[in-house]
Amino acid sequence: MTVLVGYVPSPLGEAALRAAIEQARFREEPILVVNTSRGDAYADPRLAQEDDLERVTRELTAAGVPHSMRQLVRGKDAAEEIEEIVEAEDVSLVVIGIRHRTPVGKLIMGSAAQEILLRVPCPVLAVKAG
């Protein structure tokens, strides 16, 4: 089994990564780091750059946690990508970062975290930054 972490280069992504490391150690499972972008913006802040991914690799290696990474830019939203991976692989837990949004903000923009919570069949751990 594997702990999947939805990673974005932000405080939310860092909080999710720390929680995933704790869970992977507790469960004695490897981590799969997933970073996605729909590719619909010239500069997408959710898309991790090479130095971000190298730093995450160093952190996971230093923590002694077996890991792999996937960076997907296929025109799908994060919830779709994570759902497909969970269905195709033996994922025991999905870890995501969440932020507070107003009800109007959720109505207008939707929520990737909410979609993940509703779509995936395995447990989801949602963590806040800071």
N, C-alpha and C positions, 0 to 999 in steps of 0.2 A: 504494500500500500504506500501511498505518497501523500504528502502535504503540499497542496498547491497554494501559492501565494500570488495574488494579483498585485503586481508591483508597478508603481508610478514614481518618477523621481520627484518626490515631495515629502513633507513631513508625514502625510498619510501613508505613503508607500514605505517609509522607514519604520513607522509604527507597525505596519502589517508584517514587514520582514522580521522585525524583532519578535513579534508574537509567533510567527511561523517557525523561527529557530527554536523557541521554547517548546512549541508543540511537537516539532520533529524530534527533539531530544527526548521528550517525555514518551512519545510513541515509538521511538527508535525507528523512524522512517526517514527516507530522503525527502528533500524539498524540490519541487518544480516551480521555478520562478517564471511567471508569465507576464510579459509586457505587450500591450496591444495598442494599436492605433487604427482608426478607420482609414487614415491616409487622406482625409478630406480637407486638411488645412496645410498651408505651406510650412508652418512651424507649429507642430502639435506638442504642447508641454507635457502630455502624457507619454510621449514616446521617449524612452530612455536613450541617451546618447552612449557612445562607446565607453567613455570614462565612467559613466554611471554604472554600466554593466560590469566593468572591471572592478569597481569599488565593491559592488554587491558580491562578486565572485571572491574577492579577498576576504570580505566579512564572513561569508559562509565557510570558506576554507579555514580561516582562523577559528571559527566556532566548531570545526571538526564535523560538520554536517554534510553528508553526501548530497550532491545537488546537480541539477541541470537547469538550463534556461531555454526559453523560447520567446522570440520577439516576432510578433505577427502583425503584418500590415496587409490585410486582405479585404478591406472594405466592410468588415463586420464590426459590430460594437463589442465591447468587452464582455458583456453578459453572454452573447452568442458564442464567442471564442471559448470562454471558460466552460460553458455548458457542453460544448462539443468535446473538449478535452476530458471533462469529468465522465462523460458517457463512453468515451473510447478507452480510457485508462482506469487503473485501479486507484482512484483518489479517495482517501479517507476523510479529508477535511479541506475546505477552502477557507483561506484567510484573506480578508479584504480590509482596507481602510475606509472609514466613513467620516463624513463631515456633516455638520448641522445645516439643514436647508429649510427655508420657510415653506409652508404649505403651498403658497403661490409659486415659488420656485420649483417645487416638485411637480406641480400641475403643468407648468409651461415647459420645463426642460426634461422632466422625467428624472429617474435616478438609476444609475448603473448598479449601485449596491442593492437597491430594491429588486431590480430585475434578476440579479444573481441569486438573492435570497429566495425568490419565487421559482426560479428555473431549475437550480441544481438539486439532485436527489440526495446529496450527502450533507452532513452538517456544515454550517458556515459560521466562522468566527469573525465578527465585525468589530474592529478596534478603532479607537479615536487617537489622534495625534496628541502628544504632550500630556 
